[in-house]
């Protein structure tokens, strides 16, 4: 399978990490192709001519783009192990809703925490915690958003945990103090090799964020 599956990705991309976790959960062997986002390769431009972005999963020569769509595709193709989406239509729709919520809210607000200051930063922090509290409510007493096993919503959210310590340092807050269930959930997920190995090291993410902030004139 290795020669049939290639992932075009960038190590720090939370969207790419989603795909890596899904592939690891399914036990799919693949070729990893690190991309320079400042000098996009001919292969990336060929495989994703519309958005010209990573991640792109190339399976048997055919590209699949956009991380949540890729995770759904992986779940459909490799059905024999670790189902990621519920079979029940309503539960499946709910999983897609919360994954979309993470894309539209958590991604935007977490980025604003390290790319803004003053009132805009304070508003981003407030919105971020409001979203985390909603996610805590959805998690409830379940070990995973997917129930008893890691699922689609967990995979959608987990990559952002790599930046938690960075958000806390820049925003001067503690996620565990306000949303302890989220931290307990993240730590539980990190016990799985299929999660811990694909995720970027928080320290390296922090260094990258500081570099970007410096280029933006923040530090």
C-alpha positions as CSV (number, residue, x, y, z in Angstrom):
1,X,0.0,0.0,0.0
2,X,2.9,2.4,0.7
3,X,3.5,3.0,-3.0
4,X,-0.3,3.7,-3.5
5,X,-0.8,6.2,-0.7
6,X,1.1,9.5,-0.5
7,X,0.4,12.4,1.8
8,X,1.5,15.9,0.8
9,X,1.7,17.8,4.0
10,X,3.6,20.3,6.3
11,X,4.7,19.1,9.7
12,X,3.0,21.9,11.7
13,X,-0.3,21.9,9.9
14,X,-3.2,20.9,12.2
15,X,-5.1,19.9,9.2
16,X,-2.3,17.6,8.1
17,X,-2.1,16.1,11.6
18,X,-5.8,15.1,11.3
19,X,-5.0,13.0,8.2
20,X,-1.9,11.5,9.9
21,X,-4.0,10.4,13.0
22,X,-6.7,8.9,10.8
23,X,-4.1,6.9,8.7
24,X,-2.4,5.7,12.0
25,X,-5.7,4.7,13.5
26,X,-6.4,2.6,10.4
27,X,-2.9,1.2,10.1
28,X,-2.5,2.5,6.6
29,X,1.1,2.7,5.4
30,X,1.9,5.7,3.2
31,X,4.7,7.9,1.8
32,X,5.0,11.2,3.5
33,X,6.0,14.2,1.3
34,X,6.9,17.3,3.3
35,X,5.9,20.5,1.4
36,X,7.5,24.0,1.4
37,X,4.5,26.3,1.6
38,X,6.6,29.3,0.5
39,X,7.7,27.4,-2.6
40,X,4.9,25.1,-3.6
41,X,6.0,22.0,-5.5
42,X,4.8,21.1,-8.9
43,X,3.2,18.0,-7.5
44,X,1.1,20.0,-4.9
45,X,0.0,22.4,-7.6
46,X,-0.9,19.5,-9.9
47,X,-2.8,17.6,-7.2
48,X,-4.6,20.5,-5.7
49,X,-5.0,23.1,-8.5
50,X,-8.0,24.7,-6.9
51,X,-6.8,25.7,-3.4
52,X,-3.1,24.9,-3.8
53,X,-2.9,23.9,-0.2
54,X,-2.0,20.9,2.0
55,X,-2.9,18.3,3.0
56,X,-3.5,16.3,-0.1
57,X,-4.0,12.5,0.1
58,X,-3.0,10.8,-3.2
59,X,-4.5,7.4,-3.4
60,X,-3.7,5.3,-6.5
61,X,-2.8,8.5,-8.3
62,X,-6.0,10.3,-7.5
63,X,-5.9,13.3,-5.1
64,X,-8.3,13.9,-2.2
65,X,-8.2,17.4,-0.7
66,X,-9.4,19.2,2.5
67,X,-8.6,17.5,5.8
68,X,-12.1,16.6,7.0
69,X,-13.1,15.2,3.6
70,X,-9.8,13.2,3.5
71,X,-10.6,11.7,7.0
72,X,-14.1,10.7,5.7
73,X,-12.5,9.2,2.6
74,X,-10.0,7.2,4.7
75,X,-12.9,5.9,6.8
76,X,-14.8,4.9,3.7
77,X,-11.9,3.2,2.0
78,X,-10.3,1.3,4.9
79,X,-13.5,0.1,6.6
80,X,-12.1,-3.0,8.1
81,X,-10.5,-1.3,11.1
82,X,-11.2,1.5,13.6
83,X,-14.4,3.2,12.3
84,X,-14.1,6.9,12.7
85,X,-17.7,8.1,11.8
86,X,-20.8,6.6,13.4
87,X,-23.0,4.4,11.2
88,X,-26.2,6.0,12.5
89,X,-27.2,8.8,10.2
90,X,-28.1,11.2,13.0
91,X,-25.0,10.6,15.0
92,X,-22.9,10.9,11.8
93,X,-24.5,14.3,11.1
94,X,-23.8,15.4,14.7
95,X,-20.1,14.4,14.3
96,X,-19.8,16.4,11.1
97,X,-21.5,19.4,12.8
98,X,-19.0,19.5,15.6
99,X,-16.0,18.9,13.3
100,X,-17.3,21.9,11.2
101,X,-17.6,23.9,14.4
102,X,-14.0,23.2,15.2
103,X,-13.0,24.3,11.7
104,X,-15.0,27.5,11.8
105,X,-14.5,28.5,15.5
106,X,-11.5,26.9,17.2
107,X,-9.2,27.4,14.2
108,X,-10.0,31.0,13.8
109,X,-10.0,32.0,17.4
110,X,-6.8,30.1,18.3
111,X,-5.0,31.8,15.5
112,X,-6.3,35.2,16.6
113,X,-4.8,34.6,20.1
114,X,-1.3,34.6,18.6
115,X,-1.8,37.1,15.8
116,X,-3.6,39.9,17.6
117,X,-3.2,42.1,20.7
118,X,-5.2,44.4,22.9
119,X,-9.0,44.3,22.6
120,X,-9.0,42.0,19.7
121,X,-6.9,39.5,21.7
122,X,-9.2,39.7,24.7
123,X,-12.2,39.1,22.4
124,X,-10.5,36.1,20.9
125,X,-9.7,34.7,24.4
126,X,-13.3,35.1,25.5
127,X,-14.6,33.4,22.3
128,X,-12.1,30.6,22.6
129,X,-13.2,29.7,26.1
130,X,-16.8,29.9,25.1
131,X,-16.1,27.4,22.4
132,X,-14.1,25.1,24.7
133,X,-17.0,25.1,27.2
134,X,-19.4,24.1,24.4
135,X,-17.1,21.3,23.5
136,X,-16.9,20.2,27.1
137,X,-20.6,20.0,27.1
138,X,-20.6,17.8,24.0
139,X,-17.9,15.6,25.5
140,X,-19.9,15.1,28.7
141,X,-18.7,12.1,30.6
142,X,-17.6,10.2,27.6
143,X,-13.9,9.2,27.3
144,X,-13.9,10.4,23.7
145,X,-16.1,12.6,21.5
146,X,-16.6,9.4,19.5
147,X,-17.9,7.6,22.6
148,X,-15.9,4.7,23.8
149,X,-13.4,4.9,20.9
150,X,-11.5,7.7,19.2
151,X,-13.6,9.2,16.4
152,X,-14.1,11.9,13.8
153,X,-14.5,14.9,16.2
154,X,-11.5,13.8,18.3
155,X,-9.4,13.7,15.2
156,X,-10.7,17.2,14.1
157,X,-9.9,18.8,17.5
158,X,-6.7,17.0,18.6
159,X,-4.2,18.9,16.4
160,X,-5.0,22.2,18.1
161,X,-3.9,20.8,21.4
162,X,-0.3,21.0,20.1
163,X,-0.7,24.8,20.5
164,X,-2.4,24.9,23.9
165,X,0.8,25.8,25.8
166,X,1.6,28.5,23.2
167,X,-1.9,30.0,23.5
168,X,-1.6,30.0,27.3
169,X,1.8,31.7,27.2
170,X,0.7,34.4,24.8
171,X,-2.8,34.9,26.1
172,X,-1.8,34.6,29.8
173,X,-4.4,32.0,30.8
174,X,-4.8,28.4,31.9
175,X,-7.0,26.1,29.8
176,X,-6.9,23.4,32.6
177,X,-8.1,25.9,35.2
178,X,-11.2,26.8,33.1
179,X,-11.8,23.7,31.0
180,X,-10.3,20.7,32.9
181,X,-12.3,18.1,31.0
182,X,-10.7,19.2,27.7
183,X,-7.2,18.8,29.1
184,X,-8.1,15.4,30.7
185,X,-9.5,14.3,27.3
186,X,-6.4,15.5,25.5
187,X,-4.1,13.6,27.9
188,X,-6.3,10.5,27.5
189,X,-6.0,10.7,23.7
190,X,-2.2,11.2,23.9
191,X,-1.9,7.8,25.6
192,X,-2.6,6.3,22.1
193,X,0.4,5.9,19.8
194,X,-1.8,6.7,16.8
195,X,-2.3,10.1,18.3
196,X,1.0,10.9,20.0
197,X,3.2,10.0,17.1
198,X,1.5,12.0,14.3
199,X,1.1,15.2,16.5
200,X,3.8,17.9,16.3
201,X,5.8,18.5,19.4
202,X,4.3,21.5,21.3
203,X,7.8,23.0,21.8
204,X,8.5,23.1,18.0
205,X,5.0,24.6,17.4
206,X,5.8,27.3,20.0
207,X,9.1,28.1,18.2
208,X,7.3,28.4,14.8
209,X,4.6,30.6,16.3
210,X,7.3,32.9,17.8
211,X,9.0,33.1,14.4
212,X,5.7,34.1,12.7
213,X,4.9,36.6,15.4
214,X,8.3,38.2,15.0
215,X,7.7,38.4,11.2
216,X,4.4,40.1,11.9
217,X,6.1,42.7,14.2
218,X,4.6,41.4,17.5
219,X,7.8,40.6,19.4
